[in-house]
Amino acid sequence: MSGITLSHDWADIMSSRAIQLHSSWLSQLEAEFDAPYMLQLRDFLLEQKRLNKIIYPKGENIFNALNSTPFDDVKVVIIGQDPYHGPDQAHGLSFSVPEGVRTPPSLINIFKELNSDIDFTIPPHGCLQSWAEQGVLLLNAVLTVEHKTAGAHAGKGWETFTDKIIALLNEQQEKIVFMLWGAYAQKKGQLINSSKHLVLKAVHPSPLSAHRGFLGCRHFSQANDYLLTEGIESIDWSLT
């Protein structure tokens, strides 16, 4: 990965001497790391580490979505809420879990929708890394969470940071597909110009709501049809 090293404090948070953020993103976001809200977030995370709190994902994966999908390569954005809060689940990509980890219920419903929407075989794992490497930005609104405490890092600054990411994509790119599932993700839709991009909305794929409109939404075929119409290579959604 081509990148630029972040400050020592962020490297400490991320448990590495040379944590890097992909240069295509850091050139867009570098000023954010000196903004008051981001300094407060950094201090909060350092304090959580000092208190020996268990934070997910692992430090090197906090910016995995950005490092896996360079700024100029983004074709599709799928917005989640915050990382999974169980051991070994979160690895910095929304809805995704590493291979070998049980597929979470919401992702099972995503696979069910893919299976009914396109020629998709439900895989034995829930790792979506191959999507990210094709241009699918799997972005959580909040990038860290405390062990077994969903939403623990909400309201600490991550939302402002990820709003900036969405705003930059909206302003500087064209013809991106934004998949906004559930009210939380749809709040981000206020930042998106639907005349420049395709905005697809549905309820969240959670088992509590998926039957009310996520299942049957056909977002994946709509995304590929749009990309192809605009002369952009479509996404291979298959997972092996």
Secondary structure, 3 states (H helix, E strand, C coil): CCEEECCHHHHHHCCCCCCEEEHHHHHHHHHHHHCHHHHHHHHHHHHHHHCCCCEECCHHHCCHHHHHCCHHHCCEEEEECCCCCCCCCCCCCCCCCCCCCCCCHHHHHHHHHHHHHCCCCCCCCCCCHHHHCCCEEEEECCCCEECCECCCCCCCCHHHHHHHHHHHHHHHCCCCEEEEECHHHHHHHHHCCCCCCEEEEECCCCCCCHHHCCCCCCHHHHHHHHHHHCCCCCCCCCCC
